[in-house]
Amino acid sequence: MGTEFSIKIDMMRKISLIISLVIFTFANLNAIEISRIEPPSWWIGMNSSTLQLMIYGKDISGANIISENNDIKVVKVHSADSPNYLFVDLMLKNKLKAGLYNFKVVKGSEETIFKYSFEKRRPNSGLRESFGPQDIVYLLMPDRFSNGDTTNDNSPDADEKSQISSPYGRHGGDIKGMINSLDYLKDLGITAVWSTPLLFDNEPKASYHGYACADYYKIDPRYGDNDLYKKYVAEAKLRGIKIIMDMVPNHSALSHWWMNDLPFNDWINKFPQYTQSNFAMSTHADIHASDSDRERCVTGWFDTSMPDMNLKNPFLNRYFSQNAIWWVEWADLSGIRVDTYPYSEKSAIANWANNILKEYPKLNIVGECWFSSPQEVAYWEGAAKNKDGYSSRLTSVMDFPLQEAINTAFTQGSQPGWGEGMHKIYRSLSLDYIYENPYNILIFADNHDTHRISETLKGDVSKMKMVFTFLSTMRGTPQIYYGTELMLKTPDGKLGHGEERMDMPFLNGISTGQKEVYEFAKKVFNWRKDTKAIHYGKLVHYWPYNNLYVYFRQLDAETVMVVINNNDKQLTIDWKRYSESINGYKTGVEVISGKTISTDKELDIQPQTSYIIHFNR
């Protein structure tokens, strides 16, 4: 460089030398390149005063990190197996103020400076209101719900392009469409929304579902961006709707940026050749299970494109814990649904959940624990007292046994055999004693992984109404799958998940029967909003005779009686049989018809019909 300034006289040679040294120093100052810092920001006033940064940059291993502020202490700098990572433990003092702070990275003669933002939290953020039995949760798939911005149907950053004609292609739904649809959901009576993952899924095929994440801090550009997601949450809250984020710590994607350069050799579970999980989740609680079967369940890959994350690695576990906290805080979320919970090593995934609850003790975290028996589901619920001492730390679980019972019970005839028909539902609920809190678990008739209930019921309008009556009045938090209120069903049901996850039509071109079901659901959902006996009331149910199922929800002076006649014949209510629950009520109002019901007069229930009778002293 000095030759550019070479001048014969000595003075100019000295000036040239000085200039050369400055340029050299500046070049060295920028020799360390940092590509990523995650989490990308943090907050002051968190319950935990510690934070671990993952810094990614070429040959950064061995560098020292120096805080230029006394209220931020660098406790320890960890190198990884890859030379391109550092994990930095920070201690944040209580007097730290919100702002942008400098950190110096020094390695030998090379150094650079990066800035990191600490933001101010929302008031009472740690005690934020979460979703629960007072809500109706609406599950939607963003790609198939509403296309509000056609300009982002394709993105230069994403490999897979729009292919609306393919059941497994991208169809263009996005966050703008979700925002545009919030008034529809509010009008329907929805108070919480769970969308399948919105984070970047860059798999070359079938990326529409979002469960193969390529970047845990980036909204998929075909949906929008991080700021638009934050706007969506804010717009939902203005309408009294809470937002639940679907999180997937069990597996990532082959397309994730770190797959080309893993921080640690054990960051993912590896095998000499592809090894899929045996999906034997029962091995977690099975006292007879072999160690090899148990290990295969939690270390095998979920799919060829979904590397299994090793949450036993403490750096990875903390990474995912902080990621969940970051999204809750940054976007102002009201809850978490966590995918494939029992496919991770059980103590490691419990630690993940516990770290979140330390920060948000009232946050509801509902786990996908897909078992057919309540006993197996209950093993994963909360702080349940399992014989092996295990606590999942989940605050809620998904009631798959009840979902299966619903799909069976409403398809069976007027005179089902012993244990069939509505007995299926009764017997499933009779095992509630094994749950820590059955009133908080998530109930549903269908979701994105099952057949649509309208297919199971063959589009029967009367049966759909009975199902909505049941979901709206039963214990737990009801979840409605998008389009179920319109009786959506596949054209032929032969193309699997891609076809089941069809585009949402809303109210355009629907049939008379679909409209009837929609109006029924809308009325019941909106009535439910202010009915505390349904939210928190005690459940008392009566053994079904003739496929007639009767139950009550009771809270203080408020009682709701639900009658579901899944018989093909008219049946008459025997008021005396239910006297202990009616408890002296003389009249009530039937919610759908608005008619006054007298307990002194016979009540005939038409076949394939449900009644909701609201008593209030």
C-alpha positions as CSV (number, residue, x, y, z in Angstrom):
1,M,0.0,0.0,0.0
2,G,2.9,2.3,0.7
3,T,3.8,2.4,-3.0
4,E,0.6,4.3,-3.7
5,F,2.0,7.2,-1.6
6,S,5.7,6.9,-2.4
7,I,7.3,10.4,-2.7
8,K,11.0,11.0,-2.9
9,I,11.3,13.5,0.0
10,D,11.6,12.0,3.5
11,M,8.7,13.9,5.0
12,M,6.3,12.4,2.5
13,R,7.8,9.0,3.2
14,K,6.9,9.4,6.9
15,I,3.4,10.5,6.0
16,S,3.1,7.5,3.7
17,L,4.2,5.2,6.5
18,I,1.6,6.7,8.9
19,I,-1.2,6.3,6.4
20,S,-0.1,2.7,5.7
21,L,-0.2,1.8,9.4
22,V,-3.7,3.4,9.8
23,I,-5.0,1.5,6.8
24,F,-3.4,-1.7,8.1
25,T,-4.9,-1.3,11.5
26,F,-8.4,-0.6,10.0
27,A,-8.1,-3.7,7.9
28,N,-7.2,-5.8,10.9
29,L,-10.1,-4.2,12.8
30,N,-12.4,-5.7,10.3
31,A,-10.6,-9.0,9.6
32,I,-13.0,-10.9,11.9
33,E,-16.3,-11.4,10.1
34,I,-19.4,-12.2,12.0
35,S,-22.2,-13.7,9.9
36,R,-24.8,-14.4,12.6
37,I,-25.6,-13.6,16.2
38,E,-28.5,-15.5,17.8
39,P,-30.7,-14.6,19.6
40,P,-30.6,-11.4,17.4
41,S,-31.6,-9.2,20.4
42,W,-32.7,-9.5,24.0
43,W,-34.5,-7.6,26.8
44,I,-33.7,-6.0,30.1
45,G,-35.7,-7.0,33.2
46,M,-36.1,-10.7,32.4
47,N,-36.5,-13.1,35.2
48,S,-33.2,-14.7,34.3
49,S,-30.2,-12.5,34.4
50,T,-28.2,-14.7,32.0
51,L,-28.0,-15.0,28.3
52,Q,-26.0,-17.2,25.9
53,L,-25.1,-15.8,22.5
54,M,-24.3,-18.1,19.6
55,I,-21.9,-16.2,17.3
56,Y,-21.1,-17.6,13.9
57,G,-18.1,-16.3,11.9
58,K,-15.2,-17.7,9.9
59,D,-12.5,-19.0,12.2
60,I,-13.9,-17.2,15.2
61,S,-13.0,-20.0,17.6
62,G,-10.5,-19.0,20.2
63,A,-11.5,-15.3,20.1
64,N,-12.1,-13.4,23.3
65,I,-15.3,-11.4,23.8
66,I,-15.1,-8.2,25.7
67,S,-18.1,-6.2,26.9
68,E,-17.6,-2.4,26.7
69,N,-20.3,-1.8,29.4
70,N,-19.8,-2.6,33.1
71,D,-23.5,-3.7,33.4
72,I,-22.9,-6.6,31.0
73,K,-20.4,-9.2,32.2
74,V,-18.9,-11.8,29.9
75,V,-18.8,-14.8,32.2
76,K,-17.4,-17.4,29.8
77,V,-16.6,-17.9,26.1
78,H,-17.1,-21.5,24.8
79,S,-15.5,-22.8,21.6
80,A,-17.3,-25.5,19.7
81,D,-16.2,-28.4,17.6
82,S,-16.5,-26.2,14.5
83,P,-13.9,-23.4,14.4
84,N,-16.6,-21.0,13.2
85,Y,-18.7,-20.8,16.4
86,L,-18.5,-19.2,19.8
87,F,-21.0,-19.5,22.6
88,V,-20.8,-16.6,25.0
89,D,-22.3,-16.6,28.5
90,L,-23.4,-13.1,29.6
91,M,-24.6,-11.9,33.0
92,L,-26.9,-8.8,32.9
93,K,-27.0,-6.6,35.9
94,N,-30.3,-5.2,37.2
95,K,-29.3,-1.6,36.4
96,L,-28.7,-2.3,32.7
97,K,-30.7,0.1,30.6
98,A,-32.3,-0.5,27.2
99,G,-30.0,0.4,24.4
100,L,-27.4,-0.7,21.8
101,Y,-24.2,-1.9,23.3
102,N,-20.7,-2.6,21.9
103,F,-18.8,-5.9,22.3
104,K,-15.2,-6.3,21.1
105,V,-14.1,-9.5,19.5
106,V,-10.3,-10.1,19.8
107,K,-8.3,-12.9,18.3
108,G,-4.5,-12.3,18.2
109,S,-3.9,-9.1,16.4
110,E,-7.3,-9.1,14.8
111,E,-10.4,-7.5,16.4
112,T,-13.8,-6.2,15.5
113,I,-16.8,-4.7,17.3
114,F,-20.4,-5.8,17.1
115,K,-23.4,-4.1,18.5
116,Y,-26.2,-5.9,20.4
117,S,-29.6,-4.5,21.3
118,F,-31.3,-4.8,24.7
119,E,-34.9,-3.7,24.6
120,K,-37.4,-2.7,27.2
121,R,-40.1,-5.3,28.0
122,R,-43.8,-4.7,27.8
123,P,-45.4,-4.0,31.2
124,N,-46.2,-7.3,33.1
125,S,-44.8,-9.3,30.2
126,G,-43.7,-12.1,32.4
127,L,-47.2,-12.6,33.7
128,R,-48.9,-12.3,30.3
129,E,-52.4,-13.7,29.9
130,S,-52.4,-17.0,28.0
131,F,-55.0,-19.1,26.3
132,G,-57.1,-21.7,28.1
133,P,-60.6,-23.1,28.6
134,Q,-62.1,-19.7,28.2
135,D,-61.0,-19.7,24.6
136,I,-61.9,-21.4,21.3
137,V,-58.7,-22.1,19.4
138,Y,-58.7,-22.0,15.6
139,L,-56.1,-24.1,13.9
140,L,-55.1,-22.9,10.4
141,M,-52.4,-23.7,7.8
142,P,-51.0,-20.4,6.5
143,D,-50.2,-21.6,3.0
144,R,-53.8,-22.9,2.5
145,F,-55.8,-20.2,4.3
146,S,-55.7,-16.9,2.6
147,N,-53.5,-15.2,0.0
148,G,-53.4,-11.6,0.9
149,D,-50.2,-10.7,-1.1
150,T,-49.6,-12.5,-4.4
151,T,-46.2,-10.7,-4.8
152,N,-44.6,-13.0,-2.2
153,D,-46.0,-16.3,-3.7
154,N,-42.4,-16.9,-4.8
155,S,-39.2,-15.7,-3.2
156,P,-35.6,-15.6,-4.5
157,D,-34.5,-16.8,-1.1
158,A,-36.7,-20.0,-1.3
159,D,-36.1,-23.0,-3.5
160,E,-39.7,-24.2,-3.9
161,K,-41.9,-22.1,-6.1
162,S,-45.7,-21.7,-6.1
163,Q,-47.6,-24.6,-7.6
164,I,-51.3,-24.2,-6.8
165,S,-52.4,-27.1,-8.8
166,S,-50.4,-29.6,-6.7
167,P,-51.9,-30.8,-3.4
168,Y,-48.3,-30.8,-2.0
169,G,-47.2,-27.5,-3.6
170,R,-47.1,-24.0,-2.3
171,H,-50.6,-22.3,-2.7
172,G,-49.7,-18.7,-1.7
173,G,-51.4,-18.2,1.6
174,D,-49.6,-15.7,3.8
175,I,-49.6,-13.5,6.8
176,K,-51.3,-10.6,5.0
177,G,-54.2,-13.0,4.2
178,M,-54.3,-14.0,7.9
179,I,-54.6,-10.4,8.9
180,N,-57.3,-9.9,6.3
181,S,-59.2,-12.8,7.8
182,L,-59.1,-11.7,11.4
183,D,-62.6,-10.1,11.2
184,Y,-64.0,-13.4,9.9
185,L,-62.6,-15.2,12.9
186,K,-63.8,-12.6,15.3
187,D,-67.3,-12.8,13.9
188,L,-67.2,-16.6,14.1
189,G,-66.5,-16.3,17.8
190,I,-62.8,-17.4,17.7
191,T,-60.6,-16.0,20.6
192,A,-57.3,-17.7,19.9
193,V,-55.4,-18.8,16.7
194,W,-52.8,-21.5,16.4
195,S,-51.2,-21.6,13.0
196,T,-48.9,-24.3,11.8
197,P,-45.2,-23.1,11.6
198,L,-44.5,-19.8,9.9
199,L,-40.8,-20.0,10.1
200,F,-38.6,-20.5,7.0
201,D,-39.0,-23.9,5.5
202,N,-36.7,-24.2,2.5
203,E,-37.1,-27.8,1.5
204,P,-37.3,-28.3,-2.3
205,K,-40.6,-30.2,-2.1
206,A,-43.7,-30.1,0.2
207,S,-42.4,-27.2,2.2
208,Y,-45.9,-25.8,2.6
209,H,-46.5,-27.4,6.1
210,G,-43.6,-25.6,7.7
211,Y,-42.4,-28.4,10.0
212,A,-38.9,-28.5,8.5
213,C,-37.4,-25.3,9.8
214,A,-34.4,-23.7,8.0
215,D,-34.0,-20.7,10.2
216,Y,-35.5,-20.4,13.7
217,Y,-35.4,-16.6,13.7
218,K,-36.9,-15.9,10.3
219,I,-40.5,-15.9,9.0
220,D,-40.7,-17.7,5.7
221,P,-40.5,-14.9,3.0
222,R,-43.4,-16.5,1.2
223,Y,-45.5,-15.6,4.2
224,G,-44.1,-12.2,4.9
225,D,-41.4,-11.1,7.3
226,N,-40.8,-10.8,11.1
227,D,-42.3,-7.4,11.3
228,L,-45.4,-8.4,9.5
229,Y,-45.9,-11.3,11.9
230,K,-45.6,-8.9,14.8
231,K,-48.2,-6.7,13.2
232,Y,-50.5,-9.8,12.8
233,V,-50.2,-10.5,16.5
234,A,-51.0,-6.9,17.4
235,E,-54.0,-6.8,14.9
236,A,-55.3,-10.0,16.4
237,K,-55.1,-8.6,20.0
238,L,-57.1,-5.6,18.9
239,R,-59.9,-8.0,18.1
240,G,-59.6,-10.0,21.3
241,I,-57.8,-12.8,19.6
242,K,-54.7,-14.5,21.2
243,I,-51.9,-15.9,19.0
244,I,-50.3,-19.3,19.7
245,M,-47.0,-20.2,18.0
246,D,-46.3,-23.7,16.8
247,M,-42.7,-24.6,17.8
248,V,-40.6,-27.6,16.7
249,P,-37.5,-28.3,18.8
250,N,-37.4,-32.0,18.0
251,H,-36.1,-31.7,14.4
252,S,-35.0,-29.1,11.9
253,A,-34.4,-29.4,8.2
254,L,-31.6,-30.5,5.8
255,S,-31.9,-27.0,4.4
256,H,-31.1,-25.3,7.7
257,W,-28.0,-23.1,7.4
258,W,-26.2,-24.9,10.2
259,M,-26.3,-28.3,8.5
260,N,-23.4,-27.3,6.4
261,D,-21.3,-26.5,9.5
262,L,-22.7,-28.0,12.7
263,P,-21.4,-26.3,15.9
264,F,-20.9,-29.6,17.7
265,N,-20.5,-33.1,16.4
266,D,-23.5,-34.1,18.6
267,W,-25.7,-31.2,17.6
268,I,-27.9,-33.7,15.7
269,N,-28.3,-37.4,16.2
270,K,-26.1,-39.1,13.6
271,F,-26.0,-42.7,12.3
272,P,-23.7,-44.5,9.8
273,Q,-26.8,-44.6,7.5
274,Y,-30.3,-43.0,7.6
275,T,-32.1,-44.3,10.7
276,Q,-35.7,-43.3,11.2
277,S,-37.4,-43.1,14.6
278,N,-39.3,-46.3,15.5
279,F,-42.1,-43.8,16.7
280,A,-42.4,-46.0,19.8
281,M,-43.3,-43.2,22.2
282,S,-44.7,-45.7,24.7
283,T,-41.1,-46.7,25.5
284,H,-40.7,-43.5,27.7
285,A,-43.1,-44.9,30.4
286,D,-42.8,-48.6,29.6
287,I,-41.0,-50.3,32.6
288,H,-40.3,-53.3,30.3
289,A,-38.9,-51.4,27.4
290,S,-35.5,-52.1,26.1
291,D,-32.9,-49.4,26.1
292,S,-32.3,-49.8,22.4
293,D,-36.0,-49.3,21.5
294,R,-36.2,-46.3,23.8
295,E,-33.0,-44.8,22.3
296,R,-34.2,-45.4,18.7
297,C,-37.4,-43.5,19.5
298,V,-35.7,-40.3,20.6
299,T,-32.6,-40.3,18.3
300,G,-34.0,-41.6,15.0
301,W,-35.0,-39.0,12.5
302,F,-38.6,-38.1,12.0
303,D,-38.2,-38.0,8.2
304,T,-35.4,-38.1,5.7
305,S,-35.5,-34.3,5.4
306,M,-35.8,-33.6,9.1
307,P,-32.5,-34.1,11.1
308,D,-33.2,-35.1,14.7
309,M,-31.9,-32.5,17.1
310,N,-30.0,-33.7,20.1
311,L,-31.5,-31.7,23.0
312,K,-29.2,-33.4,25.4
313,N,-26.5,-31.0,24.1
314,P,-26.7,-28.2,26.7
315,F,-25.9,-25.5,24.1
316,L,-28.6,-26.7,21.7
317,N,-31.1,-27.0,24.6
318,R,-30.4,-23.4,25.6
319,Y,-30.6,-22.3,22.0
320,F,-34.1,-23.6,21.6
321,S,-35.2,-22.3,25.1
322,Q,-34.0,-18.8,24.3
323,N,-35.6,-19.0,20.8
324,A,-39.0,-19.8,22.3
325,I,-38.6,-17.0,24.8
326,W,-37.5,-14.6,22.1
327,W,-40.6,-15.2,20.0
328,V,-42.9,-14.9,22.9
329,E,-41.4,-11.6,24.0
330,W,-40.7,-10.1,20.6
331,A,-44.0,-10.9,18.9
332,D,-46.1,-10.7,22.2
333,L,-47.5,-14.3,22.0
334,S,-50.1,-15.8,24.2
335,G,-49.1,-19.4,24.1
336,I,-47.1,-22.2,22.5
337,R,-48.0,-25.5,20.8
338,V,-45.0,-27.8,20.6
339,D,-44.8,-30.4,18.0
340,T,-43.7,-34.1,18.5
341,Y,-43.0,-33.6,22.2
342,P,-42.3,-37.3,23.1
343,Y,-39.9,-37.8,20.2
344,S,-37.1,-35.9,22.2
345,E,-35.2,-37.3,25.1
346,K,-37.7,-36.7,27.9
347,S,-35.6,-34.9,30.5
348,A,-34.1,-32.7,27.8
349,I,-37.4,-31.6,26.4
350,A,-38.8,-31.0,29.9
351,N,-35.8,-28.7,30.6
352,W,-36.7,-26.8,27.5
353,A,-40.3,-26.3,28.7
354,N,-39.2,-25.5,32.2
355,N,-36.9,-22.7,31.0
356,I,-39.8,-21.1,29.2
357,L,-42.1,-21.3,32.3
358,K,-39.4,-19.8,34.5
359,E,-39.8,-16.7,32.4
360,Y,-43.6,-16.9,31.8
361,P,-45.1,-18.9,34.7
362,K,-48.7,-18.4,33.4
363,L,-48.0,-19.3,29.8
364,N,-49.9,-22.3,28.4
365,I,-47.7,-24.8,26.5
366,V,-49.7,-27.5,24.9
367,G,-47.8,-30.5,23.6
368,E,-48.6,-32.9,20.8
369,C,-48.5,-36.3,22.6
370,W,-50.3,-38.6,20.1
371,F,-51.5,-41.6,22.0
372,S,-54.8,-43.5,21.8
373,S,-55.1,-44.1,25.6
374,P,-55.6,-41.4,28.2
375,Q,-53.0,-43.2,30.5
376,E,-50.3,-42.6,28.0
377,V,-51.3,-39.0,27.3
378,A,-51.5,-38.2,31.0
379,Y,-47.9,-39.3,31.5
380,W,-46.9,-36.1,29.6
381,E,-49.2,-33.7,31.3
382,G,-47.7,-31.1,33.6
383,A,-46.2,-32.1,36.9
384,A,-48.1,-35.3,36.9
385,K,-46.9,-37.7,39.6
386,N,-45.5,-40.5,37.5
387,K,-44.1,-43.5,39.2
388,D,-40.7,-42.8,37.6
389,G,-40.8,-39.3,38.9
390,Y,-40.9,-37.7,35.5
391,S,-42.5,-34.4,34.9
392,S,-42.8,-33.1,31.3
393,R,-43.5,-29.5,32.5
394,L,-46.2,-29.2,29.8
395,T,-49.2,-27.2,31.1
396,S,-51.5,-28.9,28.6
397,V,-51.7,-31.8,26.2
398,M,-53.8,-32.7,23.2
399,D,-56.7,-35.1,23.9
400,F,-56.2,-37.6,21.1
401,P,-58.1,-40.4,22.8
402,L,-61.2,-38.1,23.0
403,Q,-60.7,-37.2,19.3
404,E,-60.7,-40.8,18.4
405,A,-63.8,-41.4,20.5
406,I,-65.6,-38.5,18.8
407,N,-64.8,-39.8,15.4
408,T,-66.2,-43.2,16.3
409,A,-69.2,-42.3,18.5
410,F,-71.0,-40.1,16.1
411,T,-70.8,-42.6,13.2
412,Q,-72.5,-45.5,15.1
413,G,-76.2,-46.2,14.9
414,S,-79.2,-45.7,17.1
415,Q,-78.7,-49.0,18.9
416,P,-74.9,-49.4,19.3
417,G,-73.5,-52.4,21.2
418,W,-72.1,-52.2,24.7
419,G,-69.3,-49.7,24.9
420,E,-70.1,-48.3,21.5
421,G,-71.7,-45.1,20.3
422,M,-71.8,-42.3,22.9
423,H,-70.4,-44.8,25.4
424,K,-67.1,-44.3,23.7
425,I,-67.1,-40.6,24.7
426,Y,-68.3,-41.3,28.2
427,R,-65.7,-44.0,28.9
428,S,-62.9,-41.7,27.5
429,L,-64.0,-39.0,29.9
430,S,-64.4,-41.4,32.8
431,L,-60.6,-41.7,32.8
432,D,-60.1,-38.0,33.6
433,Y,-58.9,-38.9,37.1
434,I,-55.5,-39.7,35.7
435,Y,-55.0,-36.1,34.5
436,E,-53.6,-33.4,36.7
437,N,-56.0,-30.9,35.2
438,P,-58.4,-32.3,32.6
439,Y,-60.2,-29.0,32.4
440,N,-57.1,-27.4,30.6
441,I,-56.3,-30.0,28.0
442,L,-57.0,-29.3,24.3
443,I,-60.0,-31.1,22.8
444,F,-60.7,-31.4,19.0
445,A,-62.5,-33.5,16.4
446,D,-59.8,-33.0,13.7
447,N,-56.6,-31.3,12.9
448,H,-54.0,-31.0,10.2
449,D,-52.7,-34.6,10.8
450,T,-56.1,-36.4,10.8
451,H,-59.0,-37.0,8.5
452,R,-61.4,-34.1,8.5
453,I,-64.4,-34.8,10.7
454,S,-66.8,-33.8,7.9
455,E,-65.4,-36.7,5.9
456,T,-65.8,-39.1,8.8
457,L,-69.4,-38.0,9.1
458,K,-70.0,-38.0,5.3
459,G,-71.1,-34.4,5.3
460,D,-74.0,-35.1,7.6
461,V,-75.3,-31.6,8.7
462,S,-77.1,-32.9,11.9
463,K,-74.1,-34.8,13.1
464,M,-71.8,-31.9,12.5
465,K,-74.0,-29.7,14.7
466,M,-73.9,-32.3,17.4
467,V,-70.1,-32.4,17.2
468,F,-69.9,-28.6,17.5
469,T,-72.3,-28.7,20.5
470,F,-70.0,-31.2,22.2
471,L,-66.7,-29.4,21.5
472,S,-68.2,-26.1,22.6
473,T,-69.5,-27.3,26.0
474,M,-67.2,-30.1,27.0
475,R,-64.4,-29.7,29.6
476,G,-61.1,-28.5,28.2
477,T,-60.0,-26.0,25.6
478,P,-61.8,-26.6,22.2
479,Q,-59.8,-26.4,19.0
480,I,-61.5,-26.0,15.6
481,Y,-59.6,-26.9,12.4
482,Y,-59.9,-24.4,9.7
483,G,-62.9,-25.0,7.4
484,T,-64.5,-27.5,9.8
485,E,-67.1,-24.8,10.4
486,L,-67.8,-25.1,6.7
487,M,-67.8,-28.9,6.6
488,L,-64.7,-28.9,4.3
489,K,-63.9,-32.3,2.9
490,T,-61.6,-33.6,0.2
491,P,-62.9,-34.4,-3.3
492,D,-61.8,-38.0,-3.1
493,G,-59.6,-38.5,-0.1
494,K,-57.0,-40.5,-2.0
495,L,-54.1,-38.0,-2.1
496,G,-53.2,-37.9,1.6
497,H,-52.3,-34.9,3.7
498,G,-51.8,-32.5,0.8
499,E,-55.4,-33.0,-0.3
500,E,-56.7,-32.9,3.3
501,R,-55.0,-29.5,3.7
502,M,-57.1,-27.8,1.1
503,D,-57.6,-24.1,0.4
504,M,-60.0,-22.3,2.6
505,P,-63.1,-21.0,0.7
506,F,-64.5,-18.9,3.5
507,L,-68.2,-18.1,2.7
508,N,-67.7,-18.1,-1.1
509,G,-69.9,-20.6,-3.0
510,I,-70.7,-22.8,-0.1
511,S,-73.8,-25.0,-0.1
512,T,-77.0,-24.5,2.0
513,G,-75.9,-27.3,4.4
514,Q,-72.5,-25.7,4.8
515,K,-74.1,-22.3,5.6
516,E,-76.4,-24.0,8.1
517,V,-73.4,-25.6,10.0
518,Y,-71.5,-22.3,9.9
519,E,-74.4,-20.3,11.4
520,F,-74.9,-23.0,14.1
521,A,-71.2,-22.9,15.0
522,K,-71.1,-19.1,15.0
523,K,-74.0,-18.9,17.4
524,V,-72.7,-21.5,19.8
525,F,-69.1,-20.1,19.8
526,N,-70.2,-16.6,20.5
527,W,-72.5,-17.7,23.3
528,R,-69.7,-19.6,24.8
529,K,-67.5,-16.5,25.1
530,D,-69.3,-15.2,28.2
531,T,-70.4,-18.5,29.7
532,K,-68.1,-19.1,32.6
533,A,-69.8,-22.4,33.6
534,I,-68.5,-23.8,30.3
535,H,-65.0,-22.3,30.9
536,Y,-64.5,-23.4,34.4
537,G,-67.6,-25.3,35.6
538,K,-67.6,-28.8,37.0
539,L,-68.5,-31.6,34.6
540,V,-71.2,-34.1,35.6
541,H,-72.2,-36.6,33.0
542,Y,-74.7,-39.5,32.9
543,W,-74.3,-42.9,31.4
544,P,-75.8,-42.9,27.9
545,Y,-78.9,-44.9,27.2
546,N,-80.3,-45.3,23.7
547,N,-77.3,-43.3,22.4
548,L,-78.6,-40.3,24.4
549,Y,-75.7,-38.5,26.2
550,V,-76.5,-35.9,28.8
551,Y,-74.1,-33.8,30.9
552,F,-73.9,-30.7,32.9
553,R,-71.4,-27.9,33.5
554,Q,-71.9,-26.2,36.9
555,L,-70.3,-23.1,38.4
556,D,-71.8,-21.2,41.3
557,A,-75.4,-20.2,40.3
558,E,-74.9,-21.0,36.7
559,T,-75.7,-24.5,35.2
560,V,-75.6,-25.6,31.6
561,M,-77.4,-28.8,30.5
562,V,-76.3,-30.5,27.3
563,V,-78.4,-33.1,25.6
564,I,-77.1,-35.0,22.5
565,N,-79.5,-37.4,20.9
566,N,-77.3,-39.5,18.6
567,N,-80.3,-41.8,18.0
568,D,-82.3,-42.1,14.9
569,K,-85.5,-41.9,17.0
570,Q,-87.1,-39.1,19.0
571,L,-86.4,-39.5,22.8
572,T,-88.0,-37.9,25.8
573,I,-86.0,-36.4,28.7
574,D,-86.6,-38.0,32.0
575,W,-86.1,-35.0,34.3
576,K,-86.1,-37.0,37.4
577,R,-83.0,-38.9,36.4
578,Y,-81.1,-35.6,36.2
579,S,-82.6,-34.0,39.3
580,E,-79.3,-33.9,41.3
581,S,-77.8,-31.7,38.6
582,I,-80.9,-29.7,37.8
583,N,-81.0,-28.9,41.5
584,G,-84.3,-27.1,41.6
585,Y,-84.2,-25.2,38.4
586,K,-87.6,-24.7,36.9
587,T,-86.8,-23.0,33.6
588,G,-83.9,-22.5,31.3
589,V,-83.2,-21.1,27.8
590,E,-82.3,-23.4,24.9
591,V,-79.3,-21.6,23.4
592,I,-79.8,-22.3,19.7
593,S,-83.6,-21.8,19.4
594,G,-84.0,-19.2,22.2
595,K,-87.0,-21.2,23.6
596,T,-87.8,-21.4,27.3
597,I,-87.5,-24.9,28.6
598,S,-89.6,-26.0,31.7
599,T,-88.4,-28.8,33.8
600,D,-92.0,-29.4,34.8
601,K,-93.0,-30.4,31.2
602,E,-91.9,-33.3,29.0
603,L,-89.1,-32.5,26.6
604,D,-88.9,-34.4,23.3
605,I,-85.5,-34.4,21.7
606,Q,-85.6,-35.0,17.9
607,P,-83.3,-37.6,16.4
608,Q,-79.8,-36.5,15.6
609,T,-80.2,-33.3,17.6
610,S,-78.5,-31.5,20.4
611,Y,-79.9,-29.1,23.0
612,I,-77.9,-26.6,25.2
613,I,-80.1,-25.5,28.1
614,H,-78.7,-22.5,30.0
615,F,-80.0,-22.3,33.6
616,N,-79.2,-19.2,35.6
617,R,-80.8,-18.2,38.9
